[in-house]
Amino acid sequence: MSRGDAAFRRKNLMGTVIENTFSGALSFMRRKYTRELEGVDLAVTGIPFDQAVSNRPGARFGPEAVRRVSAHHAWGPIWPWYFDPFDTLAVTDYGDLQYDYGHLENITDDITQHISTILDADVSTLTIGGDHFITYPILRAYHQKYGPLGLVHFDAHRDFEDDNDDRIDHGTMFTRAMKDGLIDPARTIQVGIRTYFNGERGEGVQIIGADEVHKTSAEDIAIQIRTRVGNGSAYLTFDIDCLDPTFAPGTGTPVPGGLSTYQALAIIRELKGIDFAGMDVVEVSPPYDHSEVTSNAAAMIAIEMLCLKAWAKGARP
């Protein structure tokens, strides 16, 4: 195939086709842009939804921004894994969820059905948000296939605020997920927390605050995570505001004192061996970003997640 627009023109789902970063049809990491799922291991999909935010909107533009900046990294082996995950994983870009923004009451079911369609084909998902509420309907889809999941949650906030079934809120969805039995609190851990939390909600969940992360090596944090999650299926969710605003200003609710991009990436790299059935990166809000620093961090976090999946399938340097 002649070079250019591999997102539409490539036929082989494997490997990397190197293109100019400044031109061409954009998909995540230049993967084939398709809704065909035959022969696919993992589908990247966007949920451009931000109507559940409590502060600054704009995360609906996150999937497009992360796709755009991912082109800068679509050059083959990923440092420091020293392998190309696409030599092992067949990954496609499934595109974005299409929904009617005027019918907010349907969004939970719309997202769950969108993800379920992919899972029904025995394909896992890496979802780009969108605000963090989207993780709740995604977990509903995964629960239908896997039962209660372990949860590894990177964030500045616990997202266990008071909830009732009528609210659409990016701070309450894990309260609802626990109430619905989607996640197993004994196999759930939250990393990077640095806002007040009420122990009456999310009881039984392990918390690693940002202060502990700063005082502890990535390897030791990862040991705590792996010990907590154990051997069962788990879900990995990364709210970009887990990073300090220095590294991720483009988000709805920035909180100083967070992780550096390097700390986050180093911890994720050490999570090899956990059975992550699905993953997401959320809360990138490009209107508040500078020089694409936030979307760039989110793209790299997503790539690290793909490397975890490739490692689990046997990829090695």
C-alpha positions as CSV (number, residue, x, y, z in Angstrom):
1,M,0.0,0.0,0.0
2,S,1.3,3.5,-0.9
3,R,1.7,5.7,2.2
4,G,-1.1,8.0,3.3
5,D,-4.5,7.7,5.0
6,A,-3.9,4.2,6.4
7,A,-6.9,4.8,8.7
8,F,-9.1,4.0,5.6
9,R,-6.8,2.4,3.1
10,R,-4.9,-0.3,5.0
11,K,-6.1,-3.8,4.7
12,N,-3.9,-5.6,7.3
13,L,-5.0,-5.0,10.9
14,M,-1.6,-5.7,12.3
15,G,1.6,-3.7,12.4
16,T,2.3,0.1,12.1
17,V,2.1,2.1,8.9
18,I,4.3,5.2,9.4
19,E,2.8,8.4,8.1
20,N,3.6,12.1,8.4
21,T,2.2,13.3,11.7
22,F,0.9,16.5,10.2
23,S,-1.3,15.1,7.5
24,G,-3.7,12.4,6.6
25,A,-6.9,10.9,7.9
26,L,-6.8,10.7,11.7
27,S,-7.7,7.7,13.8
28,F,-6.2,6.5,17.1
29,M,-2.6,5.6,16.3
30,R,-3.5,5.4,12.6
31,R,-5.5,2.2,13.1
32,K,-8.0,1.1,10.6
33,Y,-11.2,3.1,11.1
34,T,-14.0,0.6,10.9
35,R,-17.0,-1.0,12.6
36,E,-16.1,-4.5,11.3
37,L,-15.0,-6.6,14.3
38,E,-13.9,-9.9,12.7
39,G,-10.4,-10.7,13.6
40,V,-10.1,-7.7,16.0
41,D,-8.6,-8.1,19.5
42,L,-9.4,-4.6,20.8
43,A,-11.5,-1.7,19.5
44,V,-10.7,1.9,20.4
45,T,-13.9,4.0,20.7
46,G,-14.8,7.5,21.7
47,I,-17.6,8.6,23.9
48,P,-17.9,12.4,23.3
49,F,-20.2,13.1,26.3
50,D,-19.7,15.9,28.9
51,Q,-23.2,16.7,30.2
52,A,-22.4,15.2,33.6
53,V,-19.7,17.6,34.6
54,S,-19.8,19.6,37.8
55,N,-17.3,22.2,36.8
56,R,-15.8,23.1,33.4
57,P,-17.3,21.4,30.3
58,G,-15.4,20.5,27.1
59,A,-14.6,16.8,27.5
60,R,-16.9,16.0,24.5
61,F,-13.9,17.2,22.4
62,G,-11.6,14.7,24.2
63,P,-11.8,11.8,21.7
64,E,-11.0,13.9,18.7
65,A,-8.0,15.6,20.5
66,V,-6.5,12.4,21.7
67,R,-6.8,10.8,18.3
68,R,-5.1,13.8,16.7
69,V,-2.1,13.8,19.0
70,S,-1.7,10.0,19.0
71,A,-0.4,10.4,15.4
72,H,2.8,11.7,17.0
73,H,3.4,8.3,18.6
74,A,2.5,6.0,15.7
75,W,6.0,5.2,14.8
76,G,6.5,1.6,15.9
77,P,8.0,0.2,19.1
78,I,7.0,2.0,22.3
79,W,9.6,3.1,24.8
80,P,10.4,1.5,27.2
81,W,8.5,-1.7,26.2
82,Y,10.7,-2.0,23.1
83,F,7.9,-3.6,21.1
84,D,5.2,-2.5,18.8
85,P,1.9,-3.5,20.5
86,F,0.3,-3.7,17.0
87,D,2.6,-6.6,16.0
88,T,0.7,-8.6,18.6
89,L,-2.7,-7.0,18.9
90,A,-5.2,-6.5,16.1
91,V,-6.5,-3.0,17.0
92,T,-9.1,-0.9,15.2
93,D,-10.7,2.5,15.7
94,Y,-14.4,1.9,16.1
95,G,-15.3,5.6,15.9
96,D,-17.5,7.5,18.4
97,L,-20.8,6.8,20.0
98,Q,-23.5,8.7,18.2
99,Y,-26.3,9.9,20.6
100,D,-29.0,12.5,20.8
101,Y,-27.8,15.2,23.2
102,G,-31.4,16.3,23.6
103,H,-32.4,13.1,25.2
104,L,-30.1,12.8,28.2
105,E,-32.3,10.2,29.8
106,N,-31.1,7.7,27.1
107,I,-27.4,8.2,27.5
108,T,-26.8,5.4,30.0
109,D,-28.5,2.8,27.8
110,D,-26.9,4.2,24.7
111,I,-23.4,3.9,26.0
112,T,-24.0,0.4,27.5
113,Q,-25.4,-0.8,24.1
114,H,-22.5,0.7,22.2
115,I,-20.0,-1.1,24.3
116,S,-22.0,-4.4,24.5
117,T,-22.1,-4.5,20.7
118,I,-18.3,-4.7,20.7
119,L,-18.0,-7.1,23.6
120,D,-20.6,-9.5,22.0
121,A,-18.0,-9.9,19.2
122,D,-15.4,-11.0,21.8
123,V,-13.5,-7.8,21.3
124,S,-12.3,-5.7,24.3
125,T,-12.5,-1.9,24.4
126,L,-10.3,1.0,25.1
127,T,-12.6,4.0,25.5
128,I,-11.6,7.7,25.2
129,G,-13.9,10.1,27.0
130,G,-15.8,12.2,27.6
131,D,-16.4,12.9,31.2
132,H,-16.0,10.2,33.9
133,F,-19.7,9.3,34.1
134,I,-19.3,7.2,31.0
135,T,-17.4,4.6,33.0
136,Y,-20.7,3.6,34.8
137,P,-22.6,2.5,31.6
138,I,-19.4,0.9,30.3
139,L,-19.1,-1.2,33.5
140,R,-22.7,-2.3,33.0
141,A,-21.8,-3.7,29.7
142,Y,-18.7,-5.5,31.1
143,H,-20.7,-6.8,34.0
144,Q,-23.1,-8.5,31.6
145,K,-20.2,-10.5,30.2
146,Y,-17.8,-10.9,33.1
147,G,-19.8,-10.4,36.3
148,P,-18.5,-8.2,39.1
149,L,-15.1,-6.7,38.2
150,G,-12.1,-5.5,40.1
151,L,-11.5,-1.8,39.5
152,V,-8.3,0.1,39.3
153,H,-9.2,3.8,39.4
154,F,-6.7,6.7,38.9
155,D,-8.2,10.0,39.9
156,A,-8.0,13.1,42.1
157,H,-11.5,12.4,43.3
158,R,-13.1,9.3,44.6
159,D,-16.4,9.7,42.7
160,F,-18.4,8.1,45.5
161,E,-20.7,11.1,46.1
162,D,-24.4,10.7,47.1
163,D,-26.4,9.2,44.3
164,N,-29.9,8.5,43.2
165,D,-31.0,6.7,40.1
166,D,-32.2,9.9,38.4
167,R,-28.9,11.7,38.4
168,I,-26.3,11.8,35.6
169,D,-23.2,13.0,37.5
170,H,-19.4,12.4,37.0
171,G,-18.9,12.3,40.7
172,T,-21.5,9.6,41.7
173,M,-21.1,6.8,39.2
174,F,-19.0,4.5,41.4
175,T,-21.6,4.8,44.2
176,R,-24.1,3.5,41.7
177,A,-21.7,0.9,40.3
178,M,-21.1,-0.5,43.8
179,K,-24.8,-0.4,44.6
180,D,-25.6,-2.3,41.3
181,G,-22.9,-4.9,42.1
182,L,-20.9,-4.0,39.0
183,I,-17.6,-3.8,40.9
184,D,-16.3,-5.8,43.8
185,P,-15.1,-3.4,46.6
186,A,-12.7,-6.0,47.9
187,R,-11.0,-5.9,44.5
188,T,-11.2,-2.2,44.0
189,I,-8.4,0.4,44.5
190,Q,-8.2,4.1,43.9
191,V,-4.9,5.8,43.2
192,G,-3.9,9.5,43.3
193,I,-6.9,10.7,45.5
194,R,-6.3,14.1,47.0
195,T,-9.8,15.5,47.8
196,Y,-12.0,14.9,50.8
197,F,-13.8,11.6,50.9
198,N,-16.6,10.3,53.1
199,G,-15.8,6.8,54.4
200,E,-19.5,6.0,54.5
201,R,-19.5,5.7,50.7
202,G,-17.2,3.4,48.9
203,E,-16.7,1.5,52.1
204,G,-14.2,-1.4,51.7
205,V,-12.4,0.2,48.7
206,Q,-8.6,0.7,49.2
207,I,-7.3,4.2,48.7
208,I,-3.8,5.3,47.8
209,G,-3.6,9.0,48.2
210,A,-1.4,11.3,46.1
211,D,0.8,11.9,49.1
212,E,1.5,8.2,49.4
213,V,2.3,7.9,45.6
214,H,4.8,10.8,45.9
215,K,6.6,9.0,48.8
216,T,6.5,5.5,47.2
217,S,8.1,3.9,44.2
218,A,6.0,3.0,41.2
219,E,6.9,-0.7,41.7
220,D,5.6,-0.6,45.3
221,I,2.4,1.1,44.3
222,A,1.9,-1.5,41.6
223,I,2.5,-4.3,44.0
224,Q,-0.4,-2.9,46.2
225,I,-2.6,-2.7,43.1
226,R,-1.8,-6.2,41.9
227,T,-2.3,-7.6,45.4
228,R,-5.7,-5.9,45.7
229,V,-7.1,-6.9,42.3
230,G,-5.9,-10.5,42.4
231,N,-6.5,-12.9,39.5
232,G,-10.0,-12.1,38.4
233,S,-11.2,-9.8,35.5
234,A,-10.7,-6.1,36.2
235,Y,-11.3,-2.7,34.6
236,L,-8.8,0.1,34.4
237,T,-10.1,3.7,34.4
238,F,-7.8,6.8,34.3
239,D,-9.3,10.3,34.9
240,I,-6.7,12.7,33.5
241,D,-7.1,14.9,36.5
242,C,-5.2,12.3,38.5
243,L,-2.2,14.2,37.0
244,D,-1.1,17.5,38.5
245,P,-2.5,20.5,36.5
246,T,1.1,21.2,35.5
247,F,1.0,18.1,33.4
248,A,-2.7,18.1,32.5
249,P,-4.3,21.6,32.7
250,G,-7.0,20.6,30.1
251,T,-9.5,19.0,32.4
252,G,-12.8,20.0,34.1
253,T,-11.8,19.8,37.7
254,P,-8.0,20.2,38.2
255,V,-6.6,19.7,41.6
256,P,-3.0,20.7,42.5
257,G,-0.6,18.1,44.1
258,G,-1.2,15.3,41.6
259,L,0.9,12.7,39.9
260,S,3.4,13.6,37.2
261,T,2.9,12.0,33.8
262,Y,6.0,9.9,34.4
263,Q,4.7,8.6,37.7
264,A,1.5,7.6,36.2
265,L,3.1,5.9,33.2
266,A,5.6,4.1,35.4
267,I,2.9,2.7,37.6
268,I,0.8,1.5,34.6
269,R,3.8,-0.3,33.2
270,E,4.2,-2.3,36.4
271,L,0.6,-3.6,36.2
272,K,1.6,-6.5,34.0
273,G,-0.3,-9.6,35.0
274,I,-3.6,-8.1,35.9
275,D,-6.4,-9.3,33.7
276,F,-7.8,-6.0,32.4
277,A,-10.9,-6.8,30.4
278,G,-11.4,-3.2,29.5
279,M,-9.9,0.3,29.9
280,D,-10.7,4.0,29.5
281,V,-9.1,7.4,29.7
282,V,-11.5,10.3,30.5
283,E,-11.9,14.0,31.3
284,V,-9.6,15.5,28.7
285,S,-11.1,18.9,28.0
286,P,-9.2,20.5,25.1
287,P,-10.6,24.1,25.5
288,Y,-8.5,24.4,28.7
289,D,-5.4,22.6,27.3
290,H,-2.1,24.2,26.3
291,S,0.0,23.0,23.4
292,E,-1.9,19.7,23.5
293,V,0.0,18.7,26.7
294,T,-3.1,17.1,28.3
295,S,-4.3,15.2,25.2
296,N,-0.7,14.1,24.6
297,A,-0.5,12.7,28.2
298,A,-3.8,10.9,27.7
299,A,-2.7,9.5,24.4
300,M,0.4,8.1,26.0
301,I,-1.5,6.6,28.9
302,A,-3.9,4.9,26.4
303,I,-0.8,3.6,24.5
304,E,0.6,2.2,27.7
305,M,-2.7,0.4,28.3
306,L,-2.5,-1.2,24.9
307,C,1.0,-2.3,25.7
308,L,-0.4,-4.0,28.8
309,K,-2.8,-5.9,26.6
310,A,-0.1,-6.8,24.1
311,W,2.1,-8.0,27.0
312,A,-0.7,-10.2,28.2
313,K,-1.0,-11.7,24.7
314,G,2.7,-12.5,24.6
315,A,4.4,-9.4,23.2
316,R,8.1,-9.1,24.3
317,P,11.1,-7.0,23.2
